[in-house]
Every structure is written in C-alpha cells, then in structure tokens.
Amino acid sequence: MSTHLKEIAALLAGLGACAPWGRAAEPPIERAAVLTQEPFVMRLSKDEFRIAFGINAPLCVANGCSGVIRYRVDWKTEDGTVVSELRRVSYELPAHYSRTITVDRQYLDTAEGAHTTEVVRVTSIPSPASMAPRRSPRSSPRPQTSFSRSF
C-alpha cells in the first residue's frame, strides 16, 4: 500500500473514532410529526385495500413538512397462508396546517386474478428518518409510535 493510501486510511479511521462524540453534543431531538391513531384499513374488493394514516404535526405549521411512514402489513390468503410485507407511504403537509392523512393503495394477492385476502395486522415501524420536517435543519424526528392491531 502506498504512503498516500495509508495516510487516507489513518485519517478516515480517526474521523470514525471521533464521530460518536460529535453526536453526543447535539441537543435532544423533538419529533416533527406523529401518527394520530392506529392505521385504518378499508377493503375495496376481494384483494384491494386502502390503508390510511392520520398525521399530527404541530411543529410543521410554520414551514410544512414531508416524510415517509414505514409499515408492515400481515395478510392471509384463501388457503390460510400468512404473508408479511414491508411497505412505505409518503406524506406532505403544507405550511399553515398541522394535520393530514395519507392513504396507501394495496393489492394483496399471490397470483393473477382476484382471490379473497384478509388483512391480519398493520404495524408502523419506528424509523429515525421517517416523519422528518422540511426546511428545518436543527430538527430531526424521534422514532414514531408503533401501532399493532388485528383486523
């Protein structure tokens, strides 16, 4: 290894060792947006669903905010097989508003054609990057509340 590459490797190792101390000095994080209730599941046909999320974001009134809600949907086929999928849906809240909803469309089936499926559970997944405020560099979200409910 050349001397130049060794110097770069040593510099990167030193930066990696110092990174945790820099994060420890940051102020506590305040959540920009939270889910207002458990996800609401609507059946539209044998295998088509809408999953709605209510969002409350009082800290976003001045500038608005946008983000992503990650969630897991567990559903059951006609033959009793339970399938679990990770999904995400984005939302955008304009300035001067503190509440909104976002709705995700889902076709839950294992083959072509409309087979009857059933949503068993929808669980939101806490994520440090989700529910992030827009145009607010000092704010970062805390993990959101998880909901789990059988339908």
N, CA, C and O atoms as a GROMACS GRO file, in nm:
protein
  604
    1MET      N    1   0.086  -0.118   0.000
    1MET     CA    2   0.000   0.000   0.000
    1MET      C    3   0.090   0.123   0.000
    1MET      O    4   0.189   0.128   0.073
    2SER      N    5   0.055   0.221  -0.081
    2SER     CA    6   0.136   0.341  -0.090
    2SER      C    7   0.121   0.427   0.036
    2SER      O    8   0.026   0.411   0.112
    3THR      N    9   0.215   0.517   0.056
    3THR     CA   10   0.213   0.606   0.172
    3THR      C   11   0.088   0.693   0.169
    3THR      O   12   0.027   0.718   0.273
    4HIS      N   13   0.050   0.739   0.050
    4HIS     CA   14  -0.068   0.825   0.036
    4HIS      C   15  -0.195   0.751   0.080
    4HIS      O   16  -0.279   0.808   0.150
    5LEU      N   17  -0.210   0.625   0.039
    5LEU     CA   18  -0.327   0.547   0.078
    5LEU      C   19  -0.328   0.521   0.229
    5LEU      O   20  -0.434   0.521   0.291
    6LYS      N   21  -0.209   0.498   0.288
    6LYS     CA   22  -0.200   0.476   0.432
    6LYS      C   23  -0.244   0.600   0.509
    6LYS      O   24  -0.314   0.590   0.610
    7GLU      N   25  -0.204   0.718   0.460
    7GLU     CA   26  -0.244   0.843   0.525
    7GLU      C   27  -0.396   0.862   0.518
    7GLU      O   28  -0.457   0.905   0.616
    8ILE      N   29  -0.456   0.832   0.404
    8ILE     CA   30  -0.602   0.845   0.389
    8ILE      C   31  -0.673   0.747   0.482
    8ILE      O   32  -0.771   0.783   0.547
    9ALA      N   33  -0.624   0.624   0.489
    9ALA     CA   34  -0.686   0.523   0.577
    9ALA      C   35  -0.678   0.566   0.723
    9ALA      O   36  -0.773   0.548   0.798
   10ALA      N   37  -0.563   0.622   0.764
   10ALA     CA   38  -0.547   0.668   0.902
   10ALA      C   39  -0.640   0.786   0.931
   10ALA      O   40  -0.697   0.794   1.040
   11LEU      N   41  -0.655   0.876   0.835
   11LEU     CA   42  -0.745   0.990   0.852
   11LEU      C   43  -0.890   0.944   0.866
   11LEU      O   44  -0.962   0.993   0.953
   12LEU      N   45  -0.933   0.851   0.782
   12LEU     CA   46  -1.070   0.800   0.790
   12LEU      C   47  -1.094   0.727   0.922
   12LEU      O   48  -1.202   0.739   0.981
   13ALA      N   49  -0.995   0.651   0.968
   13ALA     CA   50  -1.009   0.581   1.097
   13ALA      C   51  -1.022   0.681   1.211
   13ALA      O   52  -1.101   0.660   1.303
   14GLY      N   53  -0.945   0.790   1.205
   14GLY     CA   54  -0.952   0.893   1.309
   14GLY      C   55  -1.087   0.964   1.308
   14GLY      O   56  -1.143   0.991   1.414
   15LEU      N   57  -1.139   0.994   1.189
   15LEU     CA   58  -1.270   1.058   1.180
   15LEU      C   59  -1.381   0.967   1.233
   15LEU      O   60  -1.473   1.013   1.300
   16GLY      N   61  -1.371   0.838   1.203
   16GLY     CA   62  -1.470   0.743   1.252
   16GLY      C   63  -1.468   0.732   1.404
   16GLY      O   64  -1.573   0.713   1.466
   17ALA      N   65  -1.351   0.743   1.465
   17ALA     CA   66  -1.340   0.735   1.611
   17ALA      C   67  -1.398   0.858   1.678
   17ALA      O   68  -1.449   0.849   1.790
   18CYS      N   69  -1.391   0.975   1.611
   18CYS     CA   70  -1.440   1.100   1.670
   18CYS      C   71  -1.589   1.122   1.646
   18CYS      O   72  -1.650   1.202   1.717
   19ALA      N   73  -1.648   1.054   1.551
   19ALA     CA   74  -1.788   1.079   1.514
   19ALA      C   75  -1.886   1.063   1.630
   19ALA      O   76  -1.975   1.148   1.644
   20PRO      N   77  -1.877   0.960   1.715
   20PRO     CA   78  -1.975   0.947   1.823
   20PRO      C   79  -1.973   1.064   1.921
   20PRO      O   80  -2.078   1.100   1.974
   21TRP      N   81  -1.857   1.123   1.948
   21TRP     CA   82  -1.852   1.235   2.042
   21TRP      C   83  -1.923   1.358   1.986
   21TRP      O   84  -1.987   1.431   2.061
   22GLY      N   85  -1.913   1.380   1.857
   22GLY     CA   86  -1.982   1.493   1.795
   22GLY      C   87  -2.132   1.480   1.806
   22GLY      O   88  -2.201   1.580   1.826
   23ARG      N   89  -2.185   1.361   1.794
   23ARG     CA   90  -2.329   1.338   1.803
   23ARG      C   91  -2.379   1.352   1.947
   23ARG      O   92  -2.493   1.391   1.969
   24ALA      N   93  -2.295   1.321   2.042
   24ALA     CA   94  -2.337   1.327   2.182
   24ALA      C   95  -2.365   1.470   2.226
   24ALA      O   96  -2.443   1.492   2.319
   25ALA      N   97  -2.303   1.569   2.160
   25ALA     CA   98  -2.320   1.708   2.199
   25ALA      C   99  -2.445   1.772   2.140
   25ALA      O  100  -2.478   1.884   2.176
   26GLU      N  101  -2.515   1.702   2.049
   26GLU     CA  102  -2.634   1.758   1.986
   26GLU      C  103  -2.747   1.767   2.087
   26GLU      O  104  -2.756   1.684   2.178
   27PRO      N  105  -2.836   1.867   2.074
   27PRO     CA  106  -2.948   1.879   2.167
   27PRO      C  107  -3.049   1.767   2.144
   27PRO      O  108  -3.049   1.703   2.039
   28PRO      N  109  -3.137   1.742   2.243
   28PRO     CA  110  -3.238   1.639   2.228
   28PRO      C  111  -3.325   1.668   2.105
   28PRO      O  112  -3.350   1.783   2.070
   29ILE      N  113  -3.370   1.562   2.041
   29ILE     CA  114  -3.447   1.574   1.918
   29ILE      C  115  -3.596   1.580   1.950
   29ILE      O  116  -3.646   1.504   2.033
   30GLU      N  117  -3.666   1.671   1.884
   30GLU     CA  118  -3.810   1.682   1.901
   30GLU      C  119  -3.879   1.630   1.775
   30GLU      O  120  -3.842   1.667   1.664
   31ARG      N  121  -3.978   1.546   1.794
   31ARG     CA  122  -4.049   1.485   1.682
   31ARG      C  123  -4.135   1.587   1.610
   31ARG      O  124  -4.210   1.661   1.674
   32ALA      N  125  -4.124   1.592   1.478
   32ALA     CA  126  -4.200   1.688   1.398
   32ALA      C  127  -4.342   1.641   1.374
   32ALA      O  128  -4.434   1.722   1.368
   33ALA      N  129  -4.361   1.510   1.358
   33ALA     CA  130  -4.493   1.457   1.325
   33ALA      C  131  -4.513   1.323   1.393
   33ALA      O  132  -4.418   1.247   1.412
   34VAL      N  133  -4.638   1.294   1.430
   34VAL     CA  134  -4.672   1.166   1.494
   34VAL      C  135  -4.800   1.112   1.431
   34VAL      O  136  -4.880   1.188   1.377
   35LEU      N  137  -4.816   0.982   1.440
   35LEU     CA  138  -4.941   0.922   1.395
   35LEU      C  139  -5.048   0.949   1.499
   35LEU      O  140  -5.022   0.940   1.619
   36THR      N  141  -5.169   0.982   1.454
   36THR     CA  142  -5.276   1.019   1.547
   36THR      C  143  -5.348   0.899   1.604
   36THR      O  144  -5.405   0.908   1.713
   37GLN      N  145  -5.348   0.787   1.534
   37GLN     CA  146  -5.420   0.668   1.579
   37GLN      C  147  -5.368   0.548   1.502
   37GLN      O  148  -5.275   0.559   1.422
   38GLU      N  149  -5.427   0.432   1.527
   38GLU     CA  150  -5.389   0.312   1.456
   38GLU      C  151  -5.424   0.327   1.308
   38GLU      O  152  -5.519   0.397   1.274
   39PRO      N  153  -5.348   0.263   1.220
   39PRO     CA  154  -5.382   0.269   1.077
   39PRO      C  155  -5.522   0.217   1.052
   39PRO      O  156  -5.566   0.122   1.118
   40PHE      N  157  -5.593   0.279   0.959
   40PHE     CA  158  -5.731   0.242   0.926
   40PHE      C  159  -5.730   0.166   0.794
   40PHE      O  160  -5.680   0.217   0.694
   41VAL      N  161  -5.785   0.044   0.794
   41VAL     CA  162  -5.784  -0.042   0.675
   41VAL      C  163  -5.924  -0.046   0.614
   41VAL      O  164  -6.023  -0.072   0.683
   42MET      N  165  -5.930  -0.018   0.483
   42MET     CA  166  -6.057  -0.023   0.410
   42MET      C  167  -6.045  -0.128   0.299
   42MET      O  168  -5.949  -0.126   0.222
   43ARG      N  169  -6.143  -0.217   0.291
   43ARG     CA  170  -6.146  -0.316   0.182
   43ARG      C  171  -6.225  -0.257   0.067
   43ARG      O  172  -6.337  -0.208   0.086
   44LEU      N  173  -6.168  -0.262  -0.055
   44LEU     CA  174  -6.237  -0.214  -0.174
   44LEU      C  175  -6.288  -0.328  -0.262
   44LEU      O  176  -6.389  -0.313  -0.330
   45SER      N  177  -6.218  -0.439  -0.260
   45SER     CA  178  -6.260  -0.557  -0.336
   45SER      C  179  -6.201  -0.680  -0.267
   45SER      O  180  -6.151  -0.670  -0.154
   46LYS      N  181  -6.206  -0.793  -0.334
   46LYS     CA  182  -6.155  -0.916  -0.273
   46LYS      C  183  -6.009  -0.906  -0.231
   46LYS      O  184  -5.969  -0.961  -0.128
   47ASP      N  185  -5.928  -0.835  -0.311
   47ASP     CA  186  -5.784  -0.828  -0.282
   47ASP      C  187  -5.728  -0.686  -0.282
   47ASP      O  188  -5.607  -0.668  -0.280
   48GLU      N  189  -5.815  -0.585  -0.286
   48GLU     CA  190  -5.770  -0.446  -0.291
   48GLU      C  191  -5.807  -0.375  -0.161
   48GLU      O  192  -5.921  -0.381  -0.116
   49PHE      N  193  -5.709  -0.307  -0.104
   49PHE     CA  194  -5.727  -0.239   0.024
   49PHE      C  195  -5.669  -0.098   0.017
   49PHE      O  196  -5.584  -0.069  -0.067
   50ARG      N  197  -5.716  -0.012   0.105
   50ARG     CA  198  -5.656   0.118   0.130
   50ARG      C  199  -5.619   0.121   0.277
   50ARG      O  200  -5.699   0.081   0.362
   51ILE      N  201  -5.499   0.167   0.306
   51ILE     CA  202  -5.453   0.177   0.445
   51ILE      C  203  -5.425   0.325   0.470
   51ILE      O  204  -5.338   0.384   0.407
   52ALA      N  205  -5.501   0.384   0.564
   52ALA     CA  206  -5.493   0.528   0.590
   52ALA      C  207  -5.420   0.554   0.722
   52ALA      O  208  -5.438   0.481   0.820
   53PHE      N  209  -5.339   0.659   0.722
   53PHE     CA  210  -5.263   0.701   0.840
   53PHE      C  211  -5.297   0.847   0.868
   53PHE      O  212  -5.287   0.931   0.779
   54GLY      N  213  -5.337   0.877   0.991
   54GLY     CA  214  -5.358   1.014   1.034
   54GLY      C  215  -5.229   1.070   1.091
   54GLY      O  216  -5.159   1.001   1.165
   55ILE      N  217  -5.196   1.194   1.057
   55ILE     CA  218  -5.070   1.254   1.098
   55ILE      C  219  -5.097   1.387   1.167
   55ILE      O  220  -5.171   1.471   1.116
   56ASN      N  221  -5.038   1.405   1.284
   56ASN     CA  222  -5.046   1.530   1.358
   56ASN      C  223  -4.905   1.589   1.363
   56ASN      O  224  -4.811   1.523   1.408
   57ALA      N  225  -4.891   1.714   1.317
   57ALA     CA  226  -4.758   1.775   1.309
   57ALA      C  227  -4.764   1.921   1.350
   57ALA      O  228  -4.751   2.009   1.264
   58PRO      N  229  -4.784   1.951   1.479
   58PRO     CA  230  -4.794   2.091   1.520
   58PRO      C  231  -4.665   2.171   1.498
   58PRO      O  232  -4.671   2.293   1.485
   59LEU      N  233  -4.550   2.106   1.494
   59LEU     CA  234  -4.424   2.176   1.472
   59LEU      C  235  -4.401   2.211   1.325
   59LEU      O  236  -4.304   2.280   1.291
   60CYS      N  237  -4.488   2.164   1.238
   60CYS     CA  238  -4.472   2.187   1.094
   60CYS      C  239  -4.558   2.302   1.042
   60CYS      O  240  -4.558   2.329   0.922
   61VAL      N  241  -4.631   2.370   1.130
   61VAL     CA  242  -4.723   2.475   1.086
   61VAL      C  243  -4.650   2.587   1.012
   61VAL      O  244  -4.700   2.636   0.911
   62ALA      N  245  -4.535   2.628   1.060
   62ALA     CA  246  -4.464   2.741   1.000
   62ALA      C  247  -4.412   2.710   0.861
   62ALA      O  248  -4.430   2.790   0.769
   63ASN      N  249  -4.346   2.597   0.843
   63ASN     CA  250  -4.279   2.567   0.716
   63ASN      C  251  -4.335   2.448   0.641
   63ASN      O  252  -4.297   2.425   0.527
   64GLY      N  253  -4.425   2.372   0.704
   64GLY     CA  254  -4.470   2.248   0.642
   64GLY      C  255  -4.366   2.140   0.663
   64GLY      O  256  -4.255   2.168   0.707
   65CYS      N  257  -4.400   2.018   0.631
   65CYS     CA  258  -4.305   1.908   0.640
   65CYS      C  259  -4.350   1.794   0.552
   65CYS      O  260  -4.464   1.789   0.507
   66SER      N  261  -4.260   1.704   0.528
   66SER     CA  262  -4.290   1.585   0.450
   66SER      C  263  -4.208   1.471   0.507
   66SER      O  264  -4.112   1.493   0.580
   67GLY      N  265  -4.247   1.350   0.474
   67GLY     CA  266  -4.175   1.235   0.525
   67GLY      C  267  -4.230   1.106   0.471
   67GLY      O  268  -4.310   1.105   0.377
   68VAL      N  269  -4.187   0.997   0.532
   68VAL     CA  270  -4.226   0.863   0.490
   68VAL      C  271  -4.268   0.784   0.613
   68VAL      O  272  -4.202   0.790   0.717
   69ILE      N  273  -4.377   0.711   0.601
   69ILE     CA  274  -4.420   0.619   0.707
   69ILE      C  275  -4.388   0.479   0.658
   69ILE      O  276  -4.435   0.436   0.552
   70ARG      N  277  -4.308   0.409   0.734
   70ARG     CA  278  -4.278   0.269   0.702
   70ARG      C  279  -4.369   0.181   0.786
   70ARG      O  280  -4.391   0.208   0.904
   71TYR      N  281  -4.423   0.077   0.725
   71TYR     CA  282  -4.511  -0.012   0.799
   71TYR      C  283  -4.504  -0.154   0.744
   71TYR      O  284  -4.458  -0.178   0.632
   72ARG      N  285  -4.550  -0.246   0.827
   72ARG     CA  286  -4.557  -0.388   0.789
   72ARG      C  287  -4.704  -0.425   0.782
   72ARG      O  288  -4.782  -0.393   0.872
   73VAL      N  289  -4.742  -0.493   0.676
   73VAL     CA  290  -4.879  -0.542   0.664
   73VAL      C  291  -4.874  -0.694   0.659
   73VAL      O  292  -4.805  -0.752   0.574
   74ASP      N  293  -4.946  -0.759   0.749
   74ASP     CA  294  -4.959  -0.904   0.752
   74ASP      C  295  -5.097  -0.936   0.696
   74ASP      O  296  -5.198  -0.883   0.743
   75TRP      N  297  -5.101  -1.025   0.597
   75TRP     CA  298  -5.228  -1.060   0.536
   75TRP      C  299  -5.233  -1.210   0.510
   75TRP      O  300  -5.131  -1.278   0.503
   76LYS      N  301  -5.357  -1.260   0.494
   76LYS     CA  302  -5.380  -1.404   0.484
   76LYS      C  303  -5.451  -1.434   0.352
   76LYS      O  304  -5.543  -1.363   0.312
   77THR      N  305  -5.406  -1.540   0.285
   77THR     CA  306  -5.467  -1.584   0.160
   77THR      C  307  -5.586  -1.674   0.189
   77THR      O  308  -5.612  -1.709   0.304
   78GLU      N  309  -5.658  -1.712   0.082
   78GLU     CA  310  -5.774  -1.801   0.098
   78GLU      C  311  -5.737  -1.934   0.161
   78GLU      O  312  -5.816  -1.991   0.236
   79ASP      N  313  -5.616  -1.985   0.130
   79ASP     CA  314  -5.576  -2.116   0.184
   79ASP      C  315  -5.514  -2.106   0.324
   79ASP      O  316  -5.469  -2.208   0.377
   80GLY      N  317  -5.512  -1.986   0.384
   80GLY     CA  318  -5.464  -1.970   0.520
   80GLY      C  319  -5.318  -1.930   0.533
   80GLY      O  320  -5.269  -1.912   0.645
   81THR      N  321  -5.248  -1.916   0.423
   81THR     CA  322  -5.108  -1.875   0.426
   81THR      C  323  -5.099  -1.729   0.469
   81THR      O  324  -5.168  -1.642   0.414
   82VAL      N  325  -5.014  -1.701   0.568
   82VAL     CA  326  -4.996  -1.564   0.615
   82VAL      C  327  -4.870  -1.507   0.550
   82VAL      O  328  -4.764  -1.568   0.554
   83VAL      N  329  -4.885  -1.389   0.489
   83VAL     CA  330  -4.776  -1.321   0.420
   83VAL      C  331  -4.750  -1.189   0.492
   83VAL      O  332  -4.844  -1.120   0.532
   84SER      N  333  -4.623  -1.154   0.508
   84SER     CA  334  -4.586  -1.029   0.572
   84SER      C  335  -4.502  -0.948   0.475
   84SER      O  336  -4.406  -0.999   0.418
   85GLU      N  337  -4.539  -0.820   0.454
   85GLU     CA  338  -4.467  -0.734   0.361
   85GLU      C  339  -4.434  -0.601   0.426
   85GLU      O  340  -4.513  -0.547   0.504
   86LEU      N  341  -4.315  -0.548   0.394
   86LEU     CA  342  -4.278  -0.415   0.439
   86LEU      C  343  -4.319  -0.316   0.331
   86LEU      O  344  -4.294  -0.337   0.213
   87ARG      N  345  -4.383  -0.209   0.373
   87ARG     CA  346  -4.432  -0.108   0.280
   87ARG      C  347  -4.394   0.030   0.333
   87ARG      O  348  -4.354   0.044   0.448
   88ARG      N  349  -4.407   0.130   0.247
   88ARG     CA  350  -4.390   0.268   0.291
   88ARG      C  351  -4.480   0.358   0.208
   88ARG      O  352  -4.510   0.330   0.092
   89VAL      N  353  -4.521   0.465   0.272
   89VAL     CA  354  -4.605   0.564   0.206
   89VAL      C  355  -4.556   0.702   0.247
   89VAL      O  356  -4.523   0.725   0.364
   90SER      N  357  -4.550   0.792   0.152
   90SER     CA  358  -4.503   0.927   0.183
   90SER      C  359  -4.620   1.019   0.213
   90SER      O  360  -4.735   0.990   0.180
   91TYR      N  361  -4.589   1.130   0.276
   91TYR     CA  362  -4.690   1.232   0.303
   91TYR      C  363  -4.626   1.368   0.289
   91TYR      O  364  -4.503   1.382   0.297
   92GLU      N  365  -4.709   1.468   0.268
   92GLU     CA  366  -4.662   1.606   0.264
   92GLU      C  367  -4.766   1.694   0.331
   92GLU      O  368  -4.885   1.686   0.301
   93LEU      N  369  -4.719   1.776   0.420
   93LEU     CA  370  -4.806   1.867   0.495
   93LEU      C  371  -4.765   2.009   0.458
   93LEU      O  372  -4.654   2.051   0.489
   94PRO      N  373  -4.854   2.086   0.393
   94PRO     CA  374  -4.817   2.223   0.355
   94PRO      C  375  -4.809   2.314   0.477
   94PRO      O  376  -4.863   2.284   0.583
   95ALA      N  377  -4.741   2.426   0.460
   95ALA     CA  378  -4.731   2.525   0.567
   95ALA      C  379  -4.871   2.571   0.607
   95ALA      O  380  -4.963   2.570   0.525
   96HIS      N  381  -4.887   2.612   0.732
   96HIS     CA  382  -5.011   2.663   0.791
   96HIS      C  383  -5.111   2.553   0.828
   96HIS      O  384  -5.224   2.583   0.867
   97TYR      N  385  -5.072   2.426   0.817
   97TYR     CA  386  -5.158   2.315   0.856
   97TYR      C  387  -5.084   2.227   0.954
   97TYR      O  388  -4.962   2.214   0.946
   98SER      N  389  -5.157   2.165   1.046
   98SER     CA  390  -5.091   2.080   1.145
   98SER      C  391  -5.138   1.935   1.139
   98SER      O  392  -5.083   1.850   1.209
   99ARG      N  393  -5.238   1.903   1.057
   99ARG     CA  394  -5.289   1.766   1.048
   99ARG      C  395  -5.313   1.728   0.902
   99ARG      O  396  -5.347   1.813   0.820
  100THR      N  397  -5.295   1.600   0.873
  100THR     CA  398  -5.323   1.549   0.740
  100THR      C  399  -5.345   1.398   0.747
  100THR      O  400  -5.327   1.338   0.853
  101ILE      N  401  -5.383   1.340   0.637
  101ILE     CA  402  -5.387   1.194   0.626
  101ILE      C  403  -5.312   1.156   0.500
  101ILE      O  404  -5.298   1.236   0.408
  102THR      N  405  -5.264   1.034   0.497
  102THR     CA  406  -5.207   0.977   0.376
  102THR      C  407  -5.263   0.836   0.363
  102THR      O  408  -5.282   0.766   0.462
  103VAL      N  409  -5.288   0.797   0.239
  103VAL     CA  410  -5.352   0.668   0.213
  103VAL      C  411  -5.268   0.590   0.113
  103VAL      O  412  -5.225   0.644   0.011
  104ASP      N  413  -5.243   0.463   0.144
  104ASP     CA  414  -5.166   0.376   0.057
  104ASP      C  415  -5.259   0.273  -0.005
  104ASP      O  416  -5.341   0.213   0.065
  105ARG      N  417  -5.246   0.251  -0.135
  105ARG     CA  418  -5.328   0.151  -0.205
  105ARG      C  419  -5.252   0.019  -0.208
  105ARG      O  420  -5.134   0.016  -0.241
  106GLN      N  421  -5.319  -0.089  -0.173
  106GLN     CA  422  -5.256  -0.220  -0.169
  106GLN      C  423  -5.340  -0.323  -0.243
  106GLN      O  424  -5.461  -0.332  -0.222
  107TYR      N  425  -5.274  -0.401  -0.328
  107TYR     CA  426  -5.334  -0.521  -0.387
  107TYR      C  427  -5.260  -0.637  -0.323
  107TYR      O  428  -5.142  -0.658  -0.350
  108LEU      N  429  -5.328  -0.712  -0.240
  108LEU     CA  430  -5.265  -0.820  -0.165
  108LEU      C  431  -5.311  -0.953  -0.222
  108LEU      O  432  -5.420  -1.001  -0.191
  109ASP      N  433  -5.227  -1.012  -0.305
  109ASP     CA  434  -5.260  -1.139  -0.367
  109ASP      C  435  -5.130  -1.208  -0.407
  109ASP      O  436  -5.028  -1.142  -0.427
  110THR      N  437  -5.135  -1.340  -0.419
  110THR     CA  438  -5.016  -1.417  -0.454
  110THR      C  439  -5.014  -1.459  -0.600
  110THR      O  440  -4.914  -1.513  -0.647
  111ALA      N  441  -5.122  -1.435  -0.673
  111ALA     CA  442  -5.130  -1.476  -0.813
  111ALA      C  443  -5.220  -1.381  -0.890
  111ALA      O  444  -5.285  -1.294  -0.832
  112GLU      N  445  -5.224  -1.399  -1.021
  112GLU     CA  446  -5.313  -1.319  -1.105
  112GLU      C  447  -5.458  -1.352  -1.071
  112GLU      O  448  -5.491  -1.465  -1.037
  113GLY      N  449  -5.542  -1.253  -1.082
  113GLY     CA  450  -5.684  -1.274  -1.052
  113GLY      C  451  -5.715  -1.230  -0.912
  113GLY      O  452  -5.627  -1.223  -0.827
  114ALA      N  453  -5.840  -1.201  -0.889
  114ALA     CA  454  -5.883  -1.151  -0.758
  114ALA      C  455  -5.920  -1.267  -0.668
  114ALA      O  456  -6.030  -1.322  -0.677
  115HIS      N  457  -5.829  -1.302  -0.581
  115HIS     CA  458  -5.857  -1.402  -0.478
  115HIS      C  459  -5.888  -1.326  -0.349
  115HIS      O  460  -5.837  -1.216  -0.328
  116THR      N  461  -5.971  -1.383  -0.265
  116THR     CA  462  -6.008  -1.316  -0.141
  116THR      C  463  -5.891  -1.323  -0.044
  116THR      O  464  -5.842  -1.431  -0.011
  117THR      N  465  -5.847  -1.208   0.002
  117THR     CA  466  -5.742  -1.199   0.103
  117THR      C  467  -5.795  -1.120   0.221
  117THR      O  468  -5.895  -1.048   0.212
  118GLU      N  469  -5.726  -1.134   0.332
  118GLU     CA  470  -5.770  -1.068   0.455
  118GLU      C  471  -5.649  -1.002   0.521
  118GLU      O  472  -5.545  -1.066   0.538
  119VAL      N  473  -5.662  -0.876   0.558
  119VAL     CA  474  -5.555  -0.807   0.632
  119VAL      C  475  -5.563  -0.852   0.777
  119VAL      O  476  -5.667  -0.839   0.841
  120VAL      N  477  -5.453  -0.904   0.828
  120VAL     CA  478  -5.447  -0.953   0.966
  120VAL      C  479  -5.401  -0.843   1.061
  120VAL      O  480  -5.457  -0.826   1.169
  121ARG      N  481  -5.296  -0.768   1.020
  121ARG     CA  482  -5.238  -0.668   1.109
  121ARG      C  483  -5.160  -0.566   1.026
  121ARG      O  484  -5.100  -0.598   0.924
  122VAL      N  485  -5.164  -0.441   1.072
  122VAL     CA  486  -5.080  -0.335   1.015
  122VAL      C  487  -5.002  -0.274   1.131
  122VAL      O  488  -5.061  -0.233   1.231
  123THR      N  489  -4.870  -0.269   1.118
  123THR     CA  490  -4.784  -0.219   1.225
  123THR      C  491  -4.690  -0.114   1.167
  123THR      O  492  -4.616  -0.143   1.073
  124SER      N  493  -4.692   0.007   1.223
  124SER     CA  494  -4.596   0.108   1.178
  124SER      C  495  -4.460   0.074   1.236
  124SER      O  496  -4.450   0.020   1.346
  125ILE      N  497  -4.355   0.105   1.162
  125ILE     CA  498  -4.219   0.072   1.201
  125ILE      C  499  -4.147   0.201   1.238
  125ILE      O  500  -4.132   0.289   1.154
  126PRO      N  501  -4.102   0.214   1.363
  126PRO     CA  502  -4.027   0.335   1.402
  126PRO      C  503  -3.901   0.348   1.316
  126PRO      O  504  -3.829   0.251   1.295
  127SER      N  505  -3.877   0.468   1.269
  127SER     CA  506  -3.761   0.494   1.185
  127SER      C  507  -3.710   0.634   1.214
  127SER      O  508  -3.787   0.729   1.209
  128PRO      N  509  -3.581   0.649   1.243
  128PRO     CA  510  -3.529   0.782   1.271
  128PRO      C  511  -3.544   0.877   1.153
  128PRO      O  512  -3.553   0.999   1.173
  129ALA      N  513  -3.547   0.825   1.031
  129ALA     CA  514  -3.556   0.912   0.914
  129ALA      C  515  -3.700   0.942   0.873
  129ALA      O  516  -3.723   1.031   0.791
  130SER      N  517  -3.796   0.870   0.928
  130SER     CA  518  -3.933   0.896   0.888
  130SER      C  519  -3.992   1.014   0.965
  130SER      O  520  -3.942   1.050   1.071
  131MET      N  521  -4.095   1.072   0.912
  131MET     CA  522  -4.166   1.183   0.973
  131MET      C  523  -4.075   1.305   0.989
  131MET      O  524  -4.092   1.381   1.085
  132ALA      N  525  -3.981   1.325   0.898
  132ALA     CA  526  -3.884   1.434   0.910
  132ALA      C  527  -3.943   1.567   0.866
  132ALA      O  528  -4.018   1.572   0.769
  133PRO      N  529  -3.911   1.675   0.937
  133PRO     CA  530  -3.961   1.806   0.896
  133PRO      C  531  -3.885   1.858   0.775
  133PRO      O  532  -3.768   1.826   0.756
  134ARG      N  533  -3.951   1.937   0.694
  134ARG     CA  534  -3.889   2.001   0.578
  134ARG      C  535  -3.850   2.143   0.616
  134ARG      O  536  -3.920   2.208   0.694
  135ARG      N  537  -3.738   2.193   0.563
  135ARG     CA  538  -3.689   2.329   0.584
  135ARG      C  539  -3.663   2.361   0.731
  135ARG      O  540  -3.687   2.474   0.775
  136SER      N  541  -3.616   2.266   0.808
  136SER     CA  542  -3.585   2.290   0.947
  136SER      C  543  -3.457   2.215   0.983
  136SER      O  544  -3.466   2.105   1.037
  137PRO      N  545  -3.339   2.270   0.956
  137PRO     CA  546  -3.213   2.196   0.970
  137PRO      C  547  -3.179   2.156   1.112
  137PRO      O  548  -3.105   2.059   1.130
  138ARG      N  549  -3.228   2.223   1.214
  138ARG     CA  550  -3.194   2.188   1.353
  138ARG      C  551  -3.283   2.078   1.408
  138ARG      O  552  -3.252   2.022   1.513
  139SER      N  553  -3.392   2.046   1.341
  139SER     CA  554  -3.486   1.946   1.392
  139SER      C  555  -3.466   1.814   1.320
  139SER      O  556  -3.448   1.810   1.199
  140SER      N  557  -3.470   1.707   1.396
  140SER     CA  558  -3.472   1.572   1.342
  140SER      C  559  -3.575   1.495   1.422
  140SER      O  560  -3.592   1.520   1.542
  141PRO      N  561  -3.645   1.401   1.359
  141PRO     CA  562  -3.752   1.330   1.429
  141PRO      C  563  -3.701   1.221   1.520
  141PRO      O  564  -3.594   1.164   1.498
  142ARG      N  565  -3.777   1.194   1.623
  142ARG     CA  566  -3.754   1.076   1.705
  142ARG      C  567  -3.835   0.963   1.645
  142ARG      O  568  -3.924   0.989   1.564
  143PRO      N  569  -3.807   0.838   1.682
  143PRO     CA  570  -3.888   0.728   1.629
  143PRO      C  571  -4.036   0.748   1.663
  143PRO      O  572  -4.070   0.796   1.771
  144GLN      N  573  -4.120   0.711   1.569
  144GLN     CA  574  -4.264   0.728   1.589
  144GLN      C  575  -4.321   0.614   1.672
  144GLN      O  576  -4.256   0.512   1.693
  145THR      N  577  -4.442   0.632   1.720
  145THR     CA  578  -4.510   0.532   1.798
  145THR      C  579  -4.552   0.417   1.710
  145THR      O  580  -4.599   0.439   1.598
  146SER      N  581  -4.537   0.295   1.758
  146SER     CA  582  -4.580   0.178   1.682
  146SER      C  583  -4.722   0.142   1.720
  146SER      O  584  -4.761   0.150   1.836
  147PHE      N  585  -4.798   0.101   1.621
  147PHE     CA  586  -4.933   0.053   1.643
  147PHE      C  587  -4.940  -0.089   1.590
  147PHE      O  588  -4.880  -0.120   1.488
  148SER      N  589  -5.012  -0.172   1.658
  148SER     CA  590  -5.034  -0.308   1.609
  148SER      C  591  -5.176  -0.345   1.643
  148SER      O  592  -5.219  -0.334   1.758
  149ARG      N  593  -5.250  -0.388   1.543
  149ARG     CA  594  -5.389  -0.421   1.568
  149ARG      C  595  -5.431  -0.531   1.472
  149ARG      O  596  -5.396  -0.527   1.354
  150SER      N  597  -5.504  -0.629   1.519
  150SER     CA  598  -5.559  -0.733   1.434
  150SER      C  599  -5.690  -0.686   1.377
  150SER      O  600  -5.769  -0.619   1.444
  151PHE      N  601  -5.715  -0.721   1.253
  151PHE     CA  602  -5.838  -0.679   1.186
  151PHE      C  603  -5.924  -0.798   1.154
  151PHE      O  604  -6.032  -0.783   1.098
   0.00000   0.00000   0.00000
